[in-house]
Amino acid sequence: MTSYITIRRAPGKWSVRAGGAVLGETENALELTEGDYPAVIYFPREDIATAFLDDSDYTTHCPHKGDATYFSIVTKSKTLKNAVWSYEAPKEEVARIKGYLAFTSNEGVAVEQL
């Protein structure tokens, strides 16, 4: 793994909420740190209520991680577009995040350590 990106098991229990609903909780989260960016918590897909997620056509490319696919979160009151991403086929150096889900920490989405 490059020294630019580090992945470690995130300590403790983590939760993600949107629109007043708990989308998931896990004790198996990963914490990814990339350069000077804030750390991002990645949730195992099986610990997320994916019924709240809709596929998006939006994609991005990271030279260090590969291609990210996105999902929108559908709540009772609104849709949070492209608020979730996943690396389905990440580069070998970051293979641990394959299939995990990361959430934007913005208005409407809360990622918290419990």
URWO-V42794 format. One record per backbone hydrogen bond with DSSP energy under -1.0 kcal/mol. NH is the residue of the N-H (numbers start at 0). CO is the residue of the C=O. If there is no record, write none. Layout:
BEGIN
nh:co
NH:CO
NH:CO
END
This chain:
BEGIN
nh:co
5:32
7:30
9:28
13:25
14:111
15:23
16:109
17:20
20:17
22:15
23:15
25:13
29:41
30:7
31:39
32:5
34:3
36:33
39:31
41:29
42:100
46:43
47:44
48:22
49:47
51:48
52:49
53:71
55:69
59:67
61:65
65:61
67:59
68:85
69:57
70:83
71:53
72:79
73:51
74:77
79:72
80:78
82:79
83:70
84:101
85:68
90:64
93:90
94:91
96:93
97:94
98:86
99:96
100:42
101:84
103:82
105:103
108:105
109:16
111:14
113:12
END
